[in-house]
Amino acid sequence: MNTVRDFLEILQTKLTRFPVSAAGEIWANMLHNVYAALVKEHGFSSTARTNPDGTAGNIVFLRLFIDGLSKQPCNPTCKCRAHHVMP
């Protein structure tokens, strides 16, 4: 059960049975993957809360995320949200 087809079947089942929950799960997974990739590429800063001007992956992610949230319209679609938060 490690193929893309299996994943898509599970995803389709979740979207059919629990559309709101599945959309949130997909969105959370996308955000986590972007965060993990940025931290892997640019490192992690333990001073992110006190120094928001750093270039570490977790700081870059938070900056992009907050900036993206401020640019999206009220009640955005998943596609619109992804476009603004993860350009």
Phi and psi restraints in degrees (range 20) as a CNS / XPLOR table:
assign (resid 1 and name C) (resid 2 and name N)
       (resid 2 and name CA) (resid 2 and name C) 1.0 -119.0 20.0 2
assign (resid 2 and name N) (resid 2 and name CA)
       (resid 2 and name C) (resid 3 and name N) 1.0 15.5 20.0 2
assign (resid 2 and name C) (resid 3 and name N)
       (resid 3 and name CA) (resid 3 and name C) 1.0 -93.5 20.0 2
assign (resid 3 and name N) (resid 3 and name CA)
       (resid 3 and name C) (resid 4 and name N) 1.0 161.0 20.0 2
assign (resid 3 and name C) (resid 4 and name N)
       (resid 4 and name CA) (resid 4 and name C) 1.0 -61.5 20.0 2
assign (resid 4 and name N) (resid 4 and name CA)
       (resid 4 and name C) (resid 5 and name N) 1.0 -37.7 20.0 2
assign (resid 4 and name C) (resid 5 and name N)
       (resid 5 and name CA) (resid 5 and name C) 1.0 -61.3 20.0 2
assign (resid 5 and name N) (resid 5 and name CA)
       (resid 5 and name C) (resid 6 and name N) 1.0 -43.3 20.0 2
assign (resid 5 and name C) (resid 6 and name N)
       (resid 6 and name CA) (resid 6 and name C) 1.0 -61.4 20.0 2
assign (resid 6 and name N) (resid 6 and name CA)
       (resid 6 and name C) (resid 7 and name N) 1.0 -43.8 20.0 2
assign (resid 6 and name C) (resid 7 and name N)
       (resid 7 and name CA) (resid 7 and name C) 1.0 -61.3 20.0 2
assign (resid 7 and name N) (resid 7 and name CA)
       (resid 7 and name C) (resid 8 and name N) 1.0 -44.5 20.0 2
assign (resid 7 and name C) (resid 8 and name N)
       (resid 8 and name CA) (resid 8 and name C) 1.0 -64.7 20.0 2
assign (resid 8 and name N) (resid 8 and name CA)
       (resid 8 and name C) (resid 9 and name N) 1.0 -36.5 20.0 2
assign (resid 8 and name C) (resid 9 and name N)
       (resid 9 and name CA) (resid 9 and name C) 1.0 -65.2 20.0 2
assign (resid 9 and name N) (resid 9 and name CA)
       (resid 9 and name C) (resid 10 and name N) 1.0 -42.6 20.0 2
assign (resid 9 and name C) (resid 10 and name N)
       (resid 10 and name CA) (resid 10 and name C) 1.0 -64.0 20.0 2
assign (resid 10 and name N) (resid 10 and name CA)
       (resid 10 and name C) (resid 11 and name N) 1.0 -43.9 20.0 2
assign (resid 10 and name C) (resid 11 and name N)
       (resid 11 and name CA) (resid 11 and name C) 1.0 -61.0 20.0 2
assign (resid 11 and name N) (resid 11 and name CA)
       (resid 11 and name C) (resid 12 and name N) 1.0 -44.4 20.0 2
assign (resid 11 and name C) (resid 12 and name N)
       (resid 12 and name CA) (resid 12 and name C) 1.0 -63.0 20.0 2
assign (resid 12 and name N) (resid 12 and name CA)
       (resid 12 and name C) (resid 13 and name N) 1.0 -39.6 20.0 2
assign (resid 12 and name C) (resid 13 and name N)
       (resid 13 and name CA) (resid 13 and name C) 1.0 -62.6 20.0 2
assign (resid 13 and name N) (resid 13 and name CA)
       (resid 13 and name C) (resid 14 and name N) 1.0 -45.4 20.0 2
assign (resid 13 and name C) (resid 14 and name N)
       (resid 14 and name CA) (resid 14 and name C) 1.0 -64.1 20.0 2
assign (resid 14 and name N) (resid 14 and name CA)
       (resid 14 and name C) (resid 15 and name N) 1.0 -43.0 20.0 2
assign (resid 14 and name C) (resid 15 and name N)
       (resid 15 and name CA) (resid 15 and name C) 1.0 -65.1 20.0 2
assign (resid 15 and name N) (resid 15 and name CA)
       (resid 15 and name C) (resid 16 and name N) 1.0 -31.7 20.0 2
assign (resid 15 and name C) (resid 16 and name N)
       (resid 16 and name CA) (resid 16 and name C) 1.0 -74.0 20.0 2
assign (resid 16 and name N) (resid 16 and name CA)
       (resid 16 and name C) (resid 17 and name N) 1.0 -43.7 20.0 2
assign (resid 16 and name C) (resid 17 and name N)
       (resid 17 and name CA) (resid 17 and name C) 1.0 -82.9 20.0 2
assign (resid 17 and name N) (resid 17 and name CA)
       (resid 17 and name C) (resid 18 and name N) 1.0 -41.2 20.0 2
assign (resid 17 and name C) (resid 18 and name N)
       (resid 18 and name CA) (resid 18 and name C) 1.0 -134.5 20.0 2
assign (resid 18 and name N) (resid 18 and name CA)
       (resid 18 and name C) (resid 19 and name N) 1.0 72.2 20.0 2
assign (resid 18 and name C) (resid 19 and name N)
       (resid 19 and name CA) (resid 19 and name C) 1.0 -61.6 20.0 2
assign (resid 19 and name N) (resid 19 and name CA)
       (resid 19 and name C) (resid 20 and name N) 1.0 -39.4 20.0 2
assign (resid 19 and name C) (resid 20 and name N)
       (resid 20 and name CA) (resid 20 and name C) 1.0 -70.6 20.0 2
assign (resid 20 and name N) (resid 20 and name CA)
       (resid 20 and name C) (resid 21 and name N) 1.0 -45.9 20.0 2
assign (resid 20 and name C) (resid 21 and name N)
       (resid 21 and name CA) (resid 21 and name C) 1.0 -64.0 20.0 2
assign (resid 21 and name N) (resid 21 and name CA)
       (resid 21 and name C) (resid 22 and name N) 1.0 -41.8 20.0 2
assign (resid 21 and name C) (resid 22 and name N)
       (resid 22 and name CA) (resid 22 and name C) 1.0 -65.9 20.0 2
assign (resid 22 and name N) (resid 22 and name CA)
       (resid 22 and name C) (resid 23 and name N) 1.0 -38.3 20.0 2
assign (resid 22 and name C) (resid 23 and name N)
       (resid 23 and name CA) (resid 23 and name C) 1.0 -64.0 20.0 2
assign (resid 23 and name N) (resid 23 and name CA)
       (resid 23 and name C) (resid 24 and name N) 1.0 -40.2 20.0 2
assign (resid 23 and name C) (resid 24 and name N)
       (resid 24 and name CA) (resid 24 and name C) 1.0 -65.7 20.0 2
assign (resid 24 and name N) (resid 24 and name CA)
       (resid 24 and name C) (resid 25 and name N) 1.0 -38.2 20.0 2
assign (resid 24 and name C) (resid 25 and name N)
       (resid 25 and name CA) (resid 25 and name C) 1.0 -65.0 20.0 2
assign (resid 25 and name N) (resid 25 and name CA)
       (resid 25 and name C) (resid 26 and name N) 1.0 -41.6 20.0 2
assign (resid 25 and name C) (resid 26 and name N)
       (resid 26 and name CA) (resid 26 and name C) 1.0 -64.9 20.0 2
assign (resid 26 and name N) (resid 26 and name CA)
       (resid 26 and name C) (resid 27 and name N) 1.0 -45.5 20.0 2
assign (resid 26 and name C) (resid 27 and name N)
       (resid 27 and name CA) (resid 27 and name C) 1.0 -61.8 20.0 2
assign (resid 27 and name N) (resid 27 and name CA)
       (resid 27 and name C) (resid 28 and name N) 1.0 -45.3 20.0 2
assign (resid 27 and name C) (resid 28 and name N)
       (resid 28 and name CA) (resid 28 and name C) 1.0 -62.9 20.0 2
assign (resid 28 and name N) (resid 28 and name CA)
       (resid 28 and name C) (resid 29 and name N) 1.0 -38.9 20.0 2
assign (resid 28 and name C) (resid 29 and name N)
       (resid 29 and name CA) (resid 29 and name C) 1.0 -65.4 20.0 2
assign (resid 29 and name N) (resid 29 and name CA)
       (resid 29 and name C) (resid 30 and name N) 1.0 -42.3 20.0 2
assign (resid 29 and name C) (resid 30 and name N)
       (resid 30 and name CA) (resid 30 and name C) 1.0 -61.7 20.0 2
assign (resid 30 and name N) (resid 30 and name CA)
       (resid 30 and name C) (resid 31 and name N) 1.0 -45.9 20.0 2
assign (resid 30 and name C) (resid 31 and name N)
       (resid 31 and name CA) (resid 31 and name C) 1.0 -62.1 20.0 2
assign (resid 31 and name N) (resid 31 and name CA)
       (resid 31 and name C) (resid 32 and name N) 1.0 -42.5 20.0 2
assign (resid 31 and name C) (resid 32 and name N)
       (resid 32 and name CA) (resid 32 and name C) 1.0 -63.3 20.0 2
assign (resid 32 and name N) (resid 32 and name CA)
       (resid 32 and name C) (resid 33 and name N) 1.0 -41.3 20.0 2
assign (resid 32 and name C) (resid 33 and name N)
       (resid 33 and name CA) (resid 33 and name C) 1.0 -64.7 20.0 2
assign (resid 33 and name N) (resid 33 and name CA)
       (resid 33 and name C) (resid 34 and name N) 1.0 -40.2 20.0 2
assign (resid 33 and name C) (resid 34 and name N)
       (resid 34 and name CA) (resid 34 and name C) 1.0 -65.4 20.0 2
assign (resid 34 and name N) (resid 34 and name CA)
       (resid 34 and name C) (resid 35 and name N) 1.0 -44.6 20.0 2
assign (resid 34 and name C) (resid 35 and name N)
       (resid 35 and name CA) (resid 35 and name C) 1.0 -59.0 20.0 2
assign (resid 35 and name N) (resid 35 and name CA)
       (resid 35 and name C) (resid 36 and name N) 1.0 -48.0 20.0 2
assign (resid 35 and name C) (resid 36 and name N)
       (resid 36 and name CA) (resid 36 and name C) 1.0 -63.0 20.0 2
assign (resid 36 and name N) (resid 36 and name CA)
       (resid 36 and name C) (resid 37 and name N) 1.0 -39.9 20.0 2
assign (resid 36 and name C) (resid 37 and name N)
       (resid 37 and name CA) (resid 37 and name C) 1.0 -66.2 20.0 2
assign (resid 37 and name N) (resid 37 and name CA)
       (resid 37 and name C) (resid 38 and name N) 1.0 -40.8 20.0 2
assign (resid 37 and name C) (resid 38 and name N)
       (resid 38 and name CA) (resid 38 and name C) 1.0 -66.7 20.0 2
assign (resid 38 and name N) (resid 38 and name CA)
       (resid 38 and name C) (resid 39 and name N) 1.0 -41.8 20.0 2
assign (resid 38 and name C) (resid 39 and name N)
       (resid 39 and name CA) (resid 39 and name C) 1.0 -66.3 20.0 2
assign (resid 39 and name N) (resid 39 and name CA)
       (resid 39 and name C) (resid 40 and name N) 1.0 -39.0 20.0 2
assign (resid 39 and name C) (resid 40 and name N)
       (resid 40 and name CA) (resid 40 and name C) 1.0 -64.3 20.0 2
assign (resid 40 and name N) (resid 40 and name CA)
       (resid 40 and name C) (resid 41 and name N) 1.0 -41.2 20.0 2
assign (resid 40 and name C) (resid 41 and name N)
       (resid 41 and name CA) (resid 41 and name C) 1.0 -78.5 20.0 2
assign (resid 41 and name N) (resid 41 and name CA)
       (resid 41 and name C) (resid 42 and name N) 1.0 -40.7 20.0 2
assign (resid 41 and name C) (resid 42 and name N)
       (resid 42 and name CA) (resid 42 and name C) 1.0 -113.4 20.0 2
assign (resid 42 and name N) (resid 42 and name CA)
       (resid 42 and name C) (resid 43 and name N) 1.0 -0.7 20.0 2
assign (resid 42 and name C) (resid 43 and name N)
       (resid 43 and name CA) (resid 43 and name C) 1.0 86.5 20.0 2
assign (resid 43 and name N) (resid 43 and name CA)
       (resid 43 and name C) (resid 44 and name N) 1.0 179.1 20.0 2
assign (resid 43 and name C) (resid 44 and name N)
       (resid 44 and name CA) (resid 44 and name C) 1.0 -122.3 20.0 2
assign (resid 44 and name N) (resid 44 and name CA)
       (resid 44 and name C) (resid 45 and name N) 1.0 138.2 20.0 2
assign (resid 44 and name C) (resid 45 and name N)
       (resid 45 and name CA) (resid 45 and name C) 1.0 -114.1 20.0 2
assign (resid 45 and name N) (resid 45 and name CA)
       (resid 45 and name C) (resid 46 and name N) 1.0 125.6 20.0 2
assign (resid 45 and name C) (resid 46 and name N)
       (resid 46 and name CA) (resid 46 and name C) 1.0 -80.2 20.0 2
assign (resid 46 and name N) (resid 46 and name CA)
       (resid 46 and name C) (resid 47 and name N) 1.0 -6.7 20.0 2
assign (resid 46 and name C) (resid 47 and name N)
       (resid 47 and name CA) (resid 47 and name C) 1.0 -103.7 20.0 2
assign (resid 47 and name N) (resid 47 and name CA)
       (resid 47 and name C) (resid 48 and name N) 1.0 23.5 20.0 2
assign (resid 47 and name C) (resid 48 and name N)
       (resid 48 and name CA) (resid 48 and name C) 1.0 -60.6 20.0 2
assign (resid 48 and name N) (resid 48 and name CA)
       (resid 48 and name C) (resid 49 and name N) 1.0 -33.7 20.0 2
assign (resid 48 and name C) (resid 49 and name N)
       (resid 49 and name CA) (resid 49 and name C) 1.0 -73.8 20.0 2
assign (resid 49 and name N) (resid 49 and name CA)
       (resid 49 and name C) (resid 50 and name N) 1.0 -26.5 20.0 2
assign (resid 49 and name C) (resid 50 and name N)
       (resid 50 and name CA) (resid 50 and name C) 1.0 -104.8 20.0 2
assign (resid 50 and name N) (resid 50 and name CA)
       (resid 50 and name C) (resid 51 and name N) 1.0 -16.2 20.0 2
assign (resid 50 and name C) (resid 51 and name N)
       (resid 51 and name CA) (resid 51 and name C) 1.0 -133.0 20.0 2
assign (resid 51 and name N) (resid 51 and name CA)
       (resid 51 and name C) (resid 52 and name N) 1.0 85.6 20.0 2
assign (resid 51 and name C) (resid 52 and name N)
       (resid 52 and name CA) (resid 52 and name C) 1.0 -77.9 20.0 2
assign (resid 52 and name N) (resid 52 and name CA)
       (resid 52 and name C) (resid 53 and name N) 1.0 1.7 20.0 2
assign (resid 52 and name C) (resid 53 and name N)
       (resid 53 and name CA) (resid 53 and name C) 1.0 -96.0 20.0 2
assign (resid 53 and name N) (resid 53 and name CA)
       (resid 53 and name C) (resid 54 and name N) 1.0 5.7 20.0 2
assign (resid 53 and name C) (resid 54 and name N)
       (resid 54 and name CA) (resid 54 and name C) 1.0 -71.5 20.0 2
assign (resid 54 and name N) (resid 54 and name CA)
       (resid 54 and name C) (resid 55 and name N) 1.0 173.0 20.0 2
assign (resid 54 and name C) (resid 55 and name N)
       (resid 55 and name CA) (resid 55 and name C) 1.0 -113.9 20.0 2
assign (resid 55 and name N) (resid 55 and name CA)
       (resid 55 and name C) (resid 56 and name N) 1.0 12.0 20.0 2
assign (resid 55 and name C) (resid 56 and name N)
       (resid 56 and name CA) (resid 56 and name C) 1.0 -69.4 20.0 2
assign (resid 56 and name N) (resid 56 and name CA)
       (resid 56 and name C) (resid 57 and name N) 1.0 156.8 20.0 2
assign (resid 56 and name C) (resid 57 and name N)
       (resid 57 and name CA) (resid 57 and name C) 1.0 -58.3 20.0 2
assign (resid 57 and name N) (resid 57 and name CA)
       (resid 57 and name C) (resid 58 and name N) 1.0 -41.6 20.0 2
assign (resid 57 and name C) (resid 58 and name N)
       (resid 58 and name CA) (resid 58 and name C) 1.0 -68.1 20.0 2
assign (resid 58 and name N) (resid 58 and name CA)
       (resid 58 and name C) (resid 59 and name N) 1.0 -32.6 20.0 2
assign (resid 58 and name C) (resid 59 and name N)
       (resid 59 and name CA) (resid 59 and name C) 1.0 -71.3 20.0 2
assign (resid 59 and name N) (resid 59 and name CA)
       (resid 59 and name C) (resid 60 and name N) 1.0 -43.8 20.0 2
assign (resid 59 and name C) (resid 60 and name N)
       (resid 60 and name CA) (resid 60 and name C) 1.0 -61.1 20.0 2
assign (resid 60 and name N) (resid 60 and name CA)
       (resid 60 and name C) (resid 61 and name N) 1.0 -43.2 20.0 2
assign (resid 60 and name C) (resid 61 and name N)
       (resid 61 and name CA) (resid 61 and name C) 1.0 -60.3 20.0 2
assign (resid 61 and name N) (resid 61 and name CA)
       (resid 61 and name C) (resid 62 and name N) 1.0 -49.5 20.0 2
assign (resid 61 and name C) (resid 62 and name N)
       (resid 62 and name CA) (resid 62 and name C) 1.0 -62.0 20.0 2
assign (resid 62 and name N) (resid 62 and name CA)
       (resid 62 and name C) (resid 63 and name N) 1.0 -40.2 20.0 2
assign (resid 62 and name C) (resid 63 and name N)
       (resid 63 and name CA) (resid 63 and name C) 1.0 -63.4 20.0 2
assign (resid 63 and name N) (resid 63 and name CA)
       (resid 63 and name C) (resid 64 and name N) 1.0 -47.2 20.0 2
assign (resid 63 and name C) (resid 64 and name N)
       (resid 64 and name CA) (resid 64 and name C) 1.0 -63.1 20.0 2
assign (resid 64 and name N) (resid 64 and name CA)
       (resid 64 and name C) (resid 65 and name N) 1.0 -41.1 20.0 2
assign (resid 64 and name C) (resid 65 and name N)
       (resid 65 and name CA) (resid 65 and name C) 1.0 -64.3 20.0 2
assign (resid 65 and name N) (resid 65 and name CA)
       (resid 65 and name C) (resid 66 and name N) 1.0 -49.7 20.0 2
assign (resid 65 and name C) (resid 66 and name N)
       (resid 66 and name CA) (resid 66 and name C) 1.0 -66.1 20.0 2
assign (resid 66 and name N) (resid 66 and name CA)
       (resid 66 and name C) (resid 67 and name N) 1.0 -42.5 20.0 2
assign (resid 66 and name C) (resid 67 and name N)
       (resid 67 and name CA) (resid 67 and name C) 1.0 -62.1 20.0 2
assign (resid 67 and name N) (resid 67 and name CA)
       (resid 67 and name C) (resid 68 and name N) 1.0 -41.2 20.0 2
assign (resid 67 and name C) (resid 68 and name N)
       (resid 68 and name CA) (resid 68 and name C) 1.0 -65.0 20.0 2
assign (resid 68 and name N) (resid 68 and name CA)
       (resid 68 and name C) (resid 69 and name N) 1.0 -39.2 20.0 2
assign (resid 68 and name C) (resid 69 and name N)
       (resid 69 and name CA) (resid 69 and name C) 1.0 -62.5 20.0 2
assign (resid 69 and name N) (resid 69 and name CA)
       (resid 69 and name C) (resid 70 and name N) 1.0 -37.3 20.0 2
assign (resid 69 and name C) (resid 70 and name N)
       (resid 70 and name CA) (resid 70 and name C) 1.0 -72.9 20.0 2
assign (resid 70 and name N) (resid 70 and name CA)
       (resid 70 and name C) (resid 71 and name N) 1.0 -18.7 20.0 2
assign (resid 70 and name C) (resid 71 and name N)
       (resid 71 and name CA) (resid 71 and name C) 1.0 -94.7 20.0 2
assign (resid 71 and name N) (resid 71 and name CA)
       (resid 71 and name C) (resid 72 and name N) 1.0 -14.1 20.0 2
assign (resid 71 and name C) (resid 72 and name N)
       (resid 72 and name CA) (resid 72 and name C) 1.0 -86.0 20.0 2
assign (resid 72 and name N) (resid 72 and name CA)
       (resid 72 and name C) (resid 73 and name N) 1.0 154.4 20.0 2
assign (resid 72 and name C) (resid 73 and name N)
       (resid 73 and name CA) (resid 73 and name C) 1.0 -74.9 20.0 2
assign (resid 73 and name N) (resid 73 and name CA)
       (resid 73 and name C) (resid 74 and name N) 1.0 170.4 20.0 2
assign (resid 73 and name C) (resid 74 and name N)
       (resid 74 and name CA) (resid 74 and name C) 1.0 -67.1 20.0 2
assign (resid 74 and name N) (resid 74 and name CA)
       (resid 74 and name C) (resid 75 and name N) 1.0 143.0 20.0 2
assign (resid 74 and name C) (resid 75 and name N)
       (resid 75 and name CA) (resid 75 and name C) 1.0 52.0 20.0 2
assign (resid 75 and name N) (resid 75 and name CA)
       (resid 75 and name C) (resid 76 and name N) 1.0 57.5 20.0 2
assign (resid 75 and name C) (resid 76 and name N)
       (resid 76 and name CA) (resid 76 and name C) 1.0 -74.8 20.0 2
assign (resid 76 and name N) (resid 76 and name CA)
       (resid 76 and name C) (resid 77 and name N) 1.0 155.4 20.0 2
assign (resid 76 and name C) (resid 77 and name N)
       (resid 77 and name CA) (resid 77 and name C) 1.0 -77.6 20.0 2
assign (resid 77 and name N) (resid 77 and name CA)
       (resid 77 and name C) (resid 78 and name N) 1.0 168.2 20.0 2
assign (resid 77 and name C) (resid 78 and name N)
       (resid 78 and name CA) (resid 78 and name C) 1.0 -62.0 20.0 2
assign (resid 78 and name N) (resid 78 and name CA)
       (resid 78 and name C) (resid 79 and name N) 1.0 -40.3 20.0 2
assign (resid 78 and name C) (resid 79 and name N)
       (resid 79 and name CA) (resid 79 and name C) 1.0 -65.0 20.0 2
assign (resid 79 and name N) (resid 79 and name CA)
       (resid 79 and name C) (resid 80 and name N) 1.0 -43.0 20.0 2
assign (resid 79 and name C) (resid 80 and name N)
       (resid 80 and name CA) (resid 80 and name C) 1.0 -65.1 20.0 2
assign (resid 80 and name N) (resid 80 and name CA)
       (resid 80 and name C) (resid 81 and name N) 1.0 -42.8 20.0 2
assign (resid 80 and name C) (resid 81 and name N)
       (resid 81 and name CA) (resid 81 and name C) 1.0 -62.1 20.0 2
assign (resid 81 and name N) (resid 81 and name CA)
       (resid 81 and name C) (resid 82 and name N) 1.0 -44.7 20.0 2
assign (resid 81 and name C) (resid 82 and name N)
       (resid 82 and name CA) (resid 82 and name C) 1.0 -64.3 20.0 2
assign (resid 82 and name N) (resid 82 and name CA)
       (resid 82 and name C) (resid 83 and name N) 1.0 -38.5 20.0 2
assign (resid 82 and name C) (resid 83 and name N)
       (resid 83 and name CA) (resid 83 and name C) 1.0 -63.6 20.0 2
assign (resid 83 and name N) (resid 83 and name CA)
       (resid 83 and name C) (resid 84 and name N) 1.0 -40.1 20.0 2
assign (resid 83 and name C) (resid 84 and name N)
       (resid 84 and name CA) (resid 84 and name C) 1.0 -81.2 20.0 2
assign (resid 84 and name N) (resid 84 and name CA)
       (resid 84 and name C) (resid 85 and name N) 1.0 -37.7 20.0 2
assign (resid 84 and name C) (resid 85 and name N)
       (resid 85 and name CA) (resid 85 and name C) 1.0 -85.1 20.0 2
assign (resid 85 and name N) (resid 85 and name CA)
       (resid 85 and name C) (resid 86 and name N) 1.0 -36.2 20.0 2
assign (resid 85 and name C) (resid 86 and name N)
       (resid 86 and name CA) (resid 86 and name C) 1.0 -122.2 20.0 2
assign (resid 86 and name N) (resid 86 and name CA)
       (resid 86 and name C) (resid 87 and name N) 1.0 74.9 20.0 2
